[in-house]
């Protein structure tokens, strides 16, 4: 009987641990800024694009900051994304997604410590 009590206690601790870990696991599945750029931005701004190719290294950090603060919404308000059911880009990309995209672009801008493209 004592042995079954220990097994029940261990099983309970294991289940509680799993339940507590699930939100953290789900968070890891959310797309990164880099993935969002590939999924949403490269559609219209890839190599040889008529809209121009844009990568984090296209601008320095201050220029990206200005773009996301002043230019993005106006320049993309009528743009539709053919890869996402022709939805307007400004409606398709949520504020949370845009924050991740902005962070990725600024963190890897031409004058950052880790400049890079989206690959």
N, C-alpha and C positions, 0 to 999 in steps of 0.2 A: 504494500500500500504506500509505503514511504517513497518507493521508487517511482510510482505513477504520479505522485504529487510533484516530484522534481521534473518529470517529463512535462507535465501540464504547465508548470511554472516557466520552464524553458520555451515551451511552445508559445505561451502568452507573450513572453519577452520578445521572441522572434517576430511574432505578428505585429506587435506594437512598433518594433524597430522598422519593419517593412513599411507600415503605414506612415511612419514619420519620414522615411526616406523617399517615398513616392513623389512628393512635390519637388524635391531636389532633382530627381531623375527627369521629371517632366520639363523642368527649367532647362536642363541640358539639351533637350530636343528642340528648343526654340531656335530659329535660324539666327546666325550671327550677322553682323553688319556686312561682312564680306559676301556671305551667301545671299543676302538681300540685294546687294549691289549687282551681283551676277544675275539674279532672278528678275529684278525689276529695271535696273538702269542700263545694263548692257544690251537689252533688247533694242533700244534706240541709240545707244552711245557706244557701240562696239567698234572694232577696227573697220575702217572704210565706210563708216556710217555717214549718210548725208547730213545728219544732225551733229556730226563731230564726235570723235572718240574722246571719252572722258574717263580718266582713272584718278586715283587719289593724287598722283604725281602731276596732274595737269595744273594744279594750283598750289600755292602755299597755304598754310593754315588760316591766315587772316582772310584770304580770298574765299576759301571754303566757308568760313564763318559768315562772311558777308553774303555769299550765295544762298545759304540756307536761311539766313535771317531776312534778306531783302528780295531775292530774285526768284527762288524756287517756286513759290506759290503762283506768282504771276506768269512765269515762263512756262509752267506746266498745267495751268488751269484748264486748257482745252485739249490737252494731249490725252489720247486714248492708248491703251496698251493692248496690242493685238494678241499677246500671249496670255492675257487675263480677261477674256470675254469682252474685249473692247471697252472695258471700264475706264473711266477717267483716272489718270494716275493719282491725282490729289485725293480721290475717293478710295482708291484701292490701297494705297500706302497709308497705313494708320500712323498717328502721331508717334506711337511707340516704335514702329518700324523705321520711321523717318529719323528718329533720335539715334537708332543704331547705325543707320546709313551715314548720317552726319558724323558720328563719332569715328566710324571706320575711315571716312574720307579725310577727316582732320588728323587723326592719329597717324595716317600714312601719307600725308601731304608731302610735297617736294622738300619742304624745309623741316620735316619732322625727324625724329631720331631713327625712325624705321620706315623710310619711304618705300612704297611698293605699288604695284598694279593690282588689279583684282584677279588676274590670272585666269 
